[in-house]
Amino acid sequence: MLPPFNAQPPSRKMGMSGTHFVPPVSPSLDPAAIHNIEPKDRVRHEVAAALALGKSCGDVACKTVREIHVDPTLDMPTRHRCAHDQSFKLIAPALGPMEAARAKIVKAIEESKKIIAGPTVELSDDQAIEIRSRLAGLPKDQRMAAIARSIAKGSDAVVAALLGAGVDRFLSEGILSDIEIDAVRQQWALARHPGIVERLAVLERDERALAIGAAALQTFQRGCSDQSIILADVAGMRPGGTSRSAPGPMPVSRGATVAERAAAFTFGR
């Protein structure tokens, strides 16, 4: 099950009129979701550390933003601008480590998938053709059992004739369905590389936790201010549609929309 995330859009009654605005609760990032880490597993340690940093940054940003929105010395638009800038500033230190951790875990996942993609045993063309011909000559309901017996005996030849690196799927599609091919691959991987199969499942779960954590941070940051006010600043407009005659220096974080900044930090494949 994916870890929960409670990043919520802000509650507002009248948007730029500012009659009421409730910033979101702290984003839910769960470093404890990355558990049972082996001492030498640097990839998973880095993922857990990145999530812990994200949680810490999110909690600080949440507290700061809530204080800004109740500050009686600031007018409503200024509160939103300050909340926008401070929330971005406070979560920014977590984004780089989270992206770096994601790059490493994606690489580890790809390396694991290559190992369990199929056997590396080399067969001659004649051997591969003979194996596929014999499989094709069996009744359909007996082919998977024959392959399973071959795997159980420790031979990779039959699987290599179906899944070898140089074997085009076209050569086996009349023998096994796509679902059956995937089942053969899984059965072979579990028999030959059970540890890698288990690690792959853990890495994919960790990557999902990291992706959800990053998305929660981004959703939280967008909800810390009324985006209509921020976008009006970017467009050089005051609330009400009038142009600002002499705009002052603008903090870097308002030089682009949140969506544009988040584009450089997008998770999911």
Secondary structure, 3 states (H helix, E strand, C coil): CCCCCCCCCCEECCHHHCCCEECCCCCCCCHHHCCCCCCCCHHHHHHHHHHHHHHHHHHHHHHHHHHHHCCCCCCHHHHHHHHHHHHHHHHHHHHHHHHHHHHHHHHHHHHHHHHCCCCCCCCCHHHHHHHHHHHHHCCHHHHHHHHHHHHHCCCCHHHHHHHCCCCCHHHCCCCCCHHHHHHHHHHHHHHHCHHHHHHHHHHHHHHHHHHHHHHHHHHHHHCCCCHHHHHHHHHCECCCCCECCCCCCCCHHHCCCHHHHHHHHCCCC
